[in-house]
Amino acid sequence: MKLKELEAQLLALNLTEKAEAIQILTKSLSNGSQGITKTPGVCGGDACVANTRIPVWLFVSLRRQGTTDAELLKFYPYLSAADLVNVWAYADAHSQEIEQAIRENEEATV
């Protein structure tokens, strides 16, 4: 397949399919946690999307409630599909940490 053919096919994808395509490409290029930072004193030191105060656990929680990647990109227009790829990769690699953060947040809101 030539690059021009691939470009035409990628441009024909809907937003969700484009996000999935980016996820596949980013996974093959990144170490899985680029774009995720932990800063003491910011969001309780939880892992967040870089340059934001949006914690990874929030996205995991929203996904469990049925929110799609396309909806997340609509709700957070300043984030990219690559940011979501990093969120999901970090969440997969640090599942115990994310589960603990979700539990702590749920307890704090009760």
Secondary structure, DSSP 8 states (H G I E B T S, - for coil): --HHHHHHHHHTS-HHHHHHHHHHHHHHHS-S-TTEEE-TTSGGG-EEETTS--BHHHHHHHHHTT--HHHHHHHSTTS-HHHHHHHHHHHHHTHHHHHHHHHHHHHHT-
